[in-house]
Structure formats: C-alpha cells, structure tokens
Amino acid sequence: MSTDRLTRQPGKQGGHPLVVVGAVKNARRLIALNDAAERAGLRVGMSFADACAIVPDLMSADEAPQEDARLLSAVADWCERYTPLVGLDAPDGLLFDITGVAHLFGGEAALAQDLTQRLAGFGFRTRIGIADTVGAAFAMAHHGKERIVPCGKTREVLAPLPLAALRLPLETRQGLSRLGLKTIADLMACPRGPLTARFGAHLMRRLDQALGAEEEPISPRQPAPALSVEQGFAEPIFRDEDVLLIIGRLTERLCESLEKRGEGIRRIRASVFGVDGRLFRLDIGTSGPLRDGVRLHRLFTDKFATVSWDCEFGFDCIRVSVLETQSVSPAQKNFAAGEDDGQTVSHLIDRLTARLGETRVLRLVEQDVHVPEHACVAIPAADAEEFSVPITSPLRGGRNAEAASAARHFGWGDGCGEAPPPEIARDARSQFRSPRKGEVMPRTHDTLAAMRPVRLFERAEPIEAIAEVPDGPPVRFKWRRAVHHVARVEGPERIALPWWRDGKNRPLTRDYFRVETDAGARLWLYRDGLFRETLGPRWFLHGFLP
C-alpha cells in the first residue's frame, strides 16, 4: 500500500526499485518495497544502509502511516460495490465477507478477477485469497499459489505453507524454527500442550482460526444494512437528474419491501460509485418511520442540493441501503385532523435536517433536574419523538409543553425548599405522557407557577449586590459597571444543587429573586450559597424576565 501510494503520484516510476523506510528499534529499516526492489534482492526488515549498498540508485521515502491509512480507507469505501461487509486488516489489507454475493459477479473466481483488474487500473497491485476462514484467506493471499481454497480443503491446502502464513510474530516464528518446525503441517503434528506452555495461547489460537476451529469474525467499517438494492450501468451516467432518478426508483423498491414487513425507514443511505474509484454517500434520517417513496425522494433531492460532486468520468453503480428501520402499526385515518394528519411538520423537520444537517435543526427537551442551566437539552429535532413531553406541566414555571422546554424551567421536589401541594403532585403524575403523532399541545398556564426567563444567559454574569440582612433580598447591585437600585423584589426561591456531583466544596444552595429596578428592568438574580455555607456568598444575574 505504501509503495502503491508513492508510485501513483506524478513523476514516480513504478519500474524502478522503490522502498519505504522507517525507524525500527532506533535503526532505519525497510518497511515496504515494490516488485522491482524485491527482484533486486531487497527484503522487508533489511537495514537501509545494506539496501543502498545492494542498489546504489535506490529510490526511498519515509513512512507515512496516516497517509497509508487514509488511502486504505478510500479503497475500502470503493470496495463496498462488491459487498457491504468490508473490514480493515491494517496496514495494507482488506477483509471481505462475500457470503451470498459471489454469484452476482459470476462466481468467486470472476469476482476476484474483476477486483484485480479494476484495482490494477487505479495503480494498485493486489494479492487475493478466498477461503472459508479469515486466517486461511490471509495465508493464501500472502503465501499461497492459488487464490481460492475449495470448501472443506482448508487443512490440506494450508499444510505445506510456512509458519508466517499464520500471522505469527517474528519472535514466535524464530523460536519454532529453532525447534525444527518450518511449515504448518509440522505445527499440526506436534502436541498442543508443550507448545502452548512455551509460546503462549496465541500460537494455537492462530492455528485454530486458520483451520476454522475458532471463530474470527470480520468487523465491517459500516453497519450492515437491513435492506439494500443497487443498479449498475453498462455506460457511466453523468447528469445529476439521472442520479436522482435512479435513487428514486431504488427507494420505491425498498418501500415496497418494507410495506410487506410492516416497517418504516428511520435512516437510509444512497451510495454512488464513481468510475474513477471514488465513493459518494447521501445519508438521510427521518423523524419517524417513513415508507413514502415520494417524500424520501424529496429528502434525497434536498440533500443532493447541499453537496458538490466532481466526478468527470461519471458513475457506474448506485446502491440504496436501509440502515435503520422501525415497525409501523396500522392506524385509522384521522379525517378531522386534515389530509396530512400531522405529517406536514415531520416532513418539514426531515427536509430542514436534510438540507442543514442534524446539528442545526434542534428541539429543546425538558430534563428531570432542578438546576436551571441544566433543565433542558437541545437534541436533533428528528429524534425528539423518543422523549416524553408533558402535555400540561404543573411544575413550577411550566406554562405549556413548548414553553417549559424553551424556558429551562425547574420544578418542585427535592432541593427546592418545599414540597408541592398534594393536588399538584397528583396532577403532575397524571398529565405526563408521550404526545400522539400530530397532536397539538394545549397552551395552558399554571397560576401557581413563578415567572421564569424565556432564555437564560449562556453563563450567569457576576454582580456586586448589597442586602439589608444576611440571606435577604438585594436592595442595590452593580452590573457591568452600572449601579441599579431595586424597586420591587419577589423571593427567595431556594434550590439545592446536586450535592453528590460536587467535589470542590462549592456552595450547594441558590436563592433566586425576581427584581425590578427603578429604571423598569426586570431581572432574575440569585445568591450562590448561604452565609452558613460560605463566608462570602456571590451574586449572579441569570436572565431577563418577560
């Protein structure tokens, strides 16, 4: 992989000896070399000085593992045209699970031939091994004479190969060589106990993995899709309209299959393979299970408008995969709610998310905490249905479900200084539930609730306040170098902070006051700590009252 990366650069000659040099135990040694260098007698692990003595005009380059890893990932993306289950075998290998897909390319031999020819056209030299196990495939790719191991013939094919085919460390191979063990057949003929005691369990684990006695799964880079459809083209396509048209047709096929399974799409991906070896992806998420092909095609159109693909050679394959599904229960049409039955808002959220991204379309969700700055969290709007939202929140500060989320409110309960009345607590338990799809939240107001700022400061700003008595309300305070006199005040409203999360001896009590200055400004202040908790409680301004 390293030498292929260098020879693909402009001005490099692939037929000249080329090596990649790296530091191994404080010595510069050969990490990788091309075919010309190997024919000249150079070997991996040889010192760079010895290599230069053998080939005086040797071309060399320092190792760049990050560049190699980036190139390997790009090749792995392109190889997904053969199977979605592609894993990395660093530093220069890929692992494919081609179970059930080889017949699509005319068999295993045809698949290997097609892969070799395509990668050779991109400037990569490949060695391919196909076997029942990962270990056997590695052995055939690096040390075997044949590409394909017939089913059930793994032991016979691996027996004459050297021990390096088992992916053993150099120290282990040297130790086995001193014992006279040269091939895998020699290792299989020896008793397991003494070898395990001397070389560790790793030796026999590699042997069992190669022979299939121990499972060695492939870890794919991308999640395996629930459903997938694709279409290849005899001639590349170039127009954006054609790409979107094919994606729409494939999406319709997926929706038909999902309808039979009683499921809807939550996350879907379109993969467009370029003739030049590049892969382009379009990922779409939905706020609810969706299997409407027209709406999904509109989402892909909106997403496609935000990307810029420069592929002058066109595209030769398009695949659409369903990454996540959710069951859809049949429901009676609600004629009173209109034609869309609440689907318009969900579709709007999906379109905005497709154009702007999940991190830009957010919804505030109320949290079960009392600290105001932590009382709500912004989540992607498409995921908001997974949270329980109060229809009518009787908690302190809850005017309605939407305002309760936006205002960062906190409620009655532990640490608030007093318990709610029994009827309020009973109503709170009875009115919390998840909203039905398309339901409009009623705008009600709790007359017992205290007023809260609609928006808090990102950080509470410190002020200098003066109170008539300790732990009393402020009468005057200084904020941003201006002195303000308090004309009216309401409070305190006490909040006990979560003591189990504090380990820095900070004050654990806040007294909030709603104040109005003589200039008419209405502010929300709080004192951080009581005089019995700390010698010098501090004051902060947390927001403006409506």
NORZI-V342717 format. One record per residue. N is the residue number from 1. RES is the residue in one small letter. NEAR is the number of other C-alpha atoms within 8 Angstrom. Layout:
BEGIN
n:N res:RES near:NEAR
n:N res:RES near:NEAR
END
This chain:
BEGIN
n:1 res:m near:9
n:2 res:s near:11
n:3 res:t near:12
n:4 res:d near:11
n:5 res:r near:10
n:6 res:l near:8
n:7 res:t near:11
n:8 res:r near:8
n:9 res:q near:7
n:10 res:p near:5
n:11 res:g near:4
n:12 res:k near:8
n:13 res:q near:6
n:14 res:g near:8
n:15 res:g near:6
n:16 res:h near:9
n:17 res:p near:14
n:18 res:l near:13
n:19 res:v near:15
n:20 res:v near:14
n:21 res:v near:14
n:22 res:g near:10
n:23 res:a near:8
n:24 res:v near:7
n:25 res:k near:4
n:26 res:n near:5
n:27 res:a near:7
n:28 res:r near:10
n:29 res:r near:13
n:30 res:l near:15
n:31 res:i near:11
n:32 res:a near:10
n:33 res:l near:15
n:34 res:n near:12
n:35 res:d near:8
n:36 res:a near:10
n:37 res:a near:13
n:38 res:e near:11
n:39 res:r near:7
n:40 res:a near:9
n:41 res:g near:7
n:42 res:l near:11
n:43 res:r near:8
n:44 res:v near:9
n:45 res:g near:7
n:46 res:m near:10
n:47 res:s near:10
n:48 res:f near:10
n:49 res:a near:6
n:50 res:d near:8
n:51 res:a near:11
n:52 res:c near:10
n:53 res:a near:7
n:54 res:i near:9
n:55 res:v near:8
n:56 res:p near:6
n:57 res:d near:5
n:58 res:l near:11
n:59 res:m near:8
n:60 res:s near:8
n:61 res:a near:7
n:62 res:d near:7
n:63 res:e near:9
n:64 res:a near:7
n:65 res:p near:6
n:66 res:q near:6
n:67 res:e near:7
n:68 res:d near:13
n:69 res:a near:10
n:70 res:r near:8
n:71 res:l near:9
n:72 res:l near:12
n:73 res:s near:9
n:74 res:a near:10
n:75 res:v near:9
n:76 res:a near:12
n:77 res:d near:9
n:78 res:w near:11
n:79 res:c near:9
n:80 res:e near:10
n:81 res:r near:8
n:82 res:y near:7
n:83 res:t near:11
n:84 res:p near:10
n:85 res:l near:15
n:86 res:v near:17
n:87 res:g near:12
n:88 res:l near:13
n:89 res:d near:8
n:90 res:a near:7
n:91 res:p near:7
n:92 res:d near:9
n:93 res:g near:8
n:94 res:l near:10
n:95 res:l near:10
n:96 res:f near:9
n:97 res:d near:8
n:98 res:i near:9
n:99 res:t near:5
n:100 res:g near:5
n:101 res:v near:9
n:102 res:a near:11
n:103 res:h near:8
n:104 res:l near:6
n:105 res:f near:9
n:106 res:g near:9
n:107 res:g near:9
n:108 res:e near:11
n:109 res:a near:8
n:110 res:a near:9
n:111 res:l near:11
n:112 res:a near:9
n:113 res:q near:8
n:114 res:d near:8
n:115 res:l near:8
n:116 res:t near:10
n:117 res:q near:8
n:118 res:r near:8
n:119 res:l near:11
n:120 res:a near:10
n:121 res:g near:7
n:122 res:f near:8
n:123 res:g near:9
n:124 res:f near:9
n:125 res:r near:8
n:126 res:t near:7
n:127 res:r near:6
n:128 res:i near:9
n:129 res:g near:14
n:130 res:i near:12
n:131 res:a near:12
n:132 res:d near:10
n:133 res:t near:11
n:134 res:v near:13
n:135 res:g near:12
n:136 res:a near:15
n:137 res:a near:14
n:138 res:f near:10
n:139 res:a near:14
n:140 res:m near:17
n:141 res:a near:12
n:142 res:h near:8
n:143 res:h near:9
n:144 res:g near:9
n:145 res:k near:5
n:146 res:e near:7
n:147 res:r near:10
n:148 res:i near:10
n:149 res:v near:14
n:150 res:p near:7
n:151 res:c near:7
n:152 res:g near:5
n:153 res:k near:8
n:154 res:t near:13
n:155 res:r near:8
n:156 res:e near:7
n:157 res:v near:9
n:158 res:l near:11
n:159 res:a near:9
n:160 res:p near:9
n:161 res:l near:13
n:162 res:p near:9
n:163 res:l near:11
n:164 res:a near:7
n:165 res:a near:12
n:166 res:l near:10
n:167 res:r near:8
n:168 res:l near:11
n:169 res:p near:6
n:170 res:l near:6
n:171 res:e near:6
n:172 res:t near:10
n:173 res:r near:11
n:174 res:q near:8
n:175 res:g near:8
n:176 res:l near:10
n:177 res:s near:9
n:178 res:r near:7
n:179 res:l near:6
n:180 res:g near:6
n:181 res:l near:9
n:182 res:k near:10
n:183 res:t near:11
n:184 res:i near:12
n:185 res:a near:10
n:186 res:d near:9
n:187 res:l near:9
n:188 res:m near:7
n:189 res:a near:6
n:190 res:c near:7
n:191 res:p near:7
n:192 res:r near:7
n:193 res:g near:6
n:194 res:p near:7
n:195 res:l near:11
n:196 res:t near:12
n:197 res:a near:8
n:198 res:r near:6
n:199 res:f near:9
n:200 res:g near:8
n:201 res:a near:8
n:202 res:h near:8
n:203 res:l near:12
n:204 res:m near:9
n:205 res:r near:9
n:206 res:r near:12
n:207 res:l near:9
n:208 res:d near:10
n:209 res:q near:14
n:210 res:a near:12
n:211 res:l near:12
n:212 res:g near:9
n:213 res:a near:7
n:214 res:e near:8
n:215 res:e near:6
n:216 res:e near:7
n:217 res:p near:5
n:218 res:i near:11
n:219 res:s near:8
n:220 res:p near:11
n:221 res:r near:8
n:222 res:q near:7
n:223 res:p near:7
n:224 res:a near:8
n:225 res:p near:10
n:226 res:a near:9
n:227 res:l near:8
n:228 res:s near:10
n:229 res:v near:10
n:230 res:e near:9
n:231 res:q near:7
n:232 res:g near:7
n:233 res:f near:8
n:234 res:a near:5
n:235 res:e near:5
n:236 res:p near:10
n:237 res:i near:10
n:238 res:f near:10
n:239 res:r near:6
n:240 res:d near:6
n:241 res:e near:6
n:242 res:d near:9
n:243 res:v near:11
n:244 res:l near:11
n:245 res:l near:8
n:246 res:i near:9
n:247 res:i near:13
n:248 res:g near:12
n:249 res:r near:8
n:250 res:l near:12
n:251 res:t near:12
n:252 res:e near:10
n:253 res:r near:9
n:254 res:l near:12
n:255 res:c near:12
n:256 res:e near:8
n:257 res:s near:8
n:258 res:l near:12
n:259 res:e near:10
n:260 res:k near:7
n:261 res:r near:6
n:262 res:g near:9
n:263 res:e near:13
n:264 res:g near:15
n:265 res:i near:15
n:266 res:r near:14
n:267 res:r near:12
n:268 res:i near:13
n:269 res:r near:12
n:270 res:a near:12
n:271 res:s near:11
n:272 res:v near:11
n:273 res:f near:14
n:274 res:g near:14
n:275 res:v near:10
n:276 res:d near:8
n:277 res:g near:9
n:278 res:r near:10
n:279 res:l near:11
n:280 res:f near:9
n:281 res:r near:8
n:282 res:l near:10
n:283 res:d near:8
n:284 res:i near:11
n:285 res:g near:11
n:286 res:t near:11
n:287 res:s near:14
n:288 res:g near:10
n:289 res:p near:13
n:290 res:l near:9
n:291 res:r near:11
n:292 res:d near:8
n:293 res:g near:10
n:294 res:v near:7
n:295 res:r near:8
n:296 res:l near:12
n:297 res:h near:12
n:298 res:r near:9
n:299 res:l near:12
n:300 res:f near:12
n:301 res:t near:9
n:302 res:d near:11
n:303 res:k near:12
n:304 res:f near:8
n:305 res:a near:8
n:306 res:t near:7
n:307 res:v near:6
n:308 res:s near:5
n:309 res:w near:5
n:310 res:d near:4
n:311 res:c near:8
n:312 res:e near:5
n:313 res:f near:9
n:314 res:g near:11
n:315 res:f near:13
n:316 res:d near:13
n:317 res:c near:12
n:318 res:i near:15
n:319 res:r near:13
n:320 res:v near:14
n:321 res:s near:12
n:322 res:v near:14
n:323 res:l near:13
n:324 res:e near:10
n:325 res:t near:12
n:326 res:q near:9
n:327 res:s near:8
n:328 res:v near:8
n:329 res:s near:5
n:330 res:p near:4
n:331 res:a near:4
n:332 res:q near:4
n:333 res:k near:5
n:334 res:n near:7
n:335 res:f near:7
n:336 res:a near:4
n:337 res:a near:8
n:338 res:g near:8
n:339 res:e near:5
n:340 res:d near:7
n:341 res:d near:11
n:342 res:g near:11
n:343 res:q near:8
n:344 res:t near:8
n:345 res:v near:7
n:346 res:s near:11
n:347 res:h near:10
n:348 res:l near:8
n:349 res:i near:12
n:350 res:d near:13
n:351 res:r near:11
n:352 res:l near:10
n:353 res:t near:13
n:354 res:a near:14
n:355 res:r near:10
n:356 res:l near:8
n:357 res:g near:9
n:358 res:e near:11
n:359 res:t near:6
n:360 res:r near:8
n:361 res:v near:12
n:362 res:l near:10
n:363 res:r near:9
n:364 res:l near:10
n:365 res:v near:13
n:366 res:e near:12
n:367 res:q near:8
n:368 res:d near:6
n:369 res:v near:9
n:370 res:h near:13
n:371 res:v near:9
n:372 res:p near:9
n:373 res:e near:7
n:374 res:h near:10
n:375 res:a near:14
n:376 res:c near:13
n:377 res:v near:9
n:378 res:a near:8
n:379 res:i near:10
n:380 res:p near:12
n:381 res:a near:11
n:382 res:a near:14
n:383 res:d near:8
n:384 res:a near:11
n:385 res:e near:8
n:386 res:e near:5
n:387 res:f near:7
n:388 res:s near:9
n:389 res:v near:11
n:390 res:p near:10
n:391 res:i near:13
n:392 res:t near:13
n:393 res:s near:14
n:394 res:p near:11
n:395 res:l near:11
n:396 res:r near:12
n:397 res:g near:13
n:398 res:g near:15
n:399 res:r near:14
n:400 res:n near:14
n:401 res:a near:15
n:402 res:e near:7
n:403 res:a near:10
n:404 res:a near:14
n:405 res:s near:12
n:406 res:a near:11
n:407 res:a near:11
n:408 res:r near:15
n:409 res:h near:15
n:410 res:f near:13
n:411 res:g near:10
n:412 res:w near:10
n:413 res:g near:8
n:414 res:d near:8
n:415 res:g near:10
n:416 res:c near:13
n:417 res:g near:9
n:418 res:e near:8
n:419 res:a near:8
n:420 res:p near:8
n:421 res:p near:6
n:422 res:p near:6
n:423 res:e near:6
n:424 res:i near:10
n:425 res:a near:9
n:426 res:r near:8
n:427 res:d near:9
n:428 res:a near:11
n:429 res:r near:7
n:430 res:s near:6
n:431 res:q near:10
n:432 res:f near:12
n:433 res:r near:8
n:434 res:s near:9
n:435 res:p near:8
n:436 res:r near:5
n:437 res:k near:5
n:438 res:g near:7
n:439 res:e near:7
n:440 res:v near:4
n:441 res:m near:8
n:442 res:p near:8
n:443 res:r near:8
n:444 res:t near:7
n:445 res:h near:7
n:446 res:d near:11
n:447 res:t near:4
n:448 res:l near:5
n:449 res:a near:11
n:450 res:a near:6
n:451 res:m near:6
n:452 res:r near:10
n:453 res:p near:11
n:454 res:v near:11
n:455 res:r near:9
n:456 res:l near:11
n:457 res:f near:8
n:458 res:e near:4
n:459 res:r near:5
n:460 res:a near:9
n:461 res:e near:8
n:462 res:p near:9
n:463 res:i near:12
n:464 res:e near:9
n:465 res:a near:10
n:466 res:i near:8
n:467 res:a near:11
n:468 res:e near:8
n:469 res:v near:6
n:470 res:p near:6
n:471 res:d near:7
n:472 res:g near:8
n:473 res:p near:11
n:474 res:p near:10
n:475 res:v near:11
n:476 res:r near:11
n:477 res:f near:13
n:478 res:k near:11
n:479 res:w near:10
n:480 res:r near:5
n:481 res:r near:5
n:482 res:a near:6
n:483 res:v near:8
n:484 res:h near:10
n:485 res:h near:9
n:486 res:v near:13
n:487 res:a near:9
n:488 res:r near:7
n:489 res:v near:10
n:490 res:e near:7
n:491 res:g near:9
n:492 res:p near:9
n:493 res:e near:9
n:494 res:r near:11
n:495 res:i near:13
n:496 res:a near:12
n:497 res:l near:10
n:498 res:p near:7
n:499 res:w near:7
n:500 res:w near:5
n:501 res:r near:5
n:502 res:d near:8
n:503 res:g near:6
n:504 res:k near:4
n:505 res:n near:5
n:506 res:r near:6
n:507 res:p near:9
n:508 res:l near:10
n:509 res:t near:11
n:510 res:r near:13
n:511 res:d near:13
n:512 res:y near:13
n:513 res:f near:13
n:514 res:r near:12
n:515 res:v near:13
n:516 res:e near:13
n:517 res:t near:12
n:518 res:d near:9
n:519 res:a near:5
n:520 res:g near:6
n:521 res:a near:7
n:522 res:r near:11
n:523 res:l near:12
n:524 res:w near:15
n:525 res:l near:13
n:526 res:y near:12
n:527 res:r near:12
n:528 res:d near:13
n:529 res:g near:13
n:530 res:l near:12
n:531 res:f near:10
n:532 res:r near:5
n:533 res:e near:7
n:534 res:t near:9
n:535 res:l near:6
n:536 res:g near:5
n:537 res:p near:10
n:538 res:r near:10
n:539 res:w near:12
n:540 res:f near:12
n:541 res:l near:12
n:542 res:h near:13
n:543 res:g near:12
n:544 res:f near:11
n:545 res:l near:11
n:546 res:p near:6
END
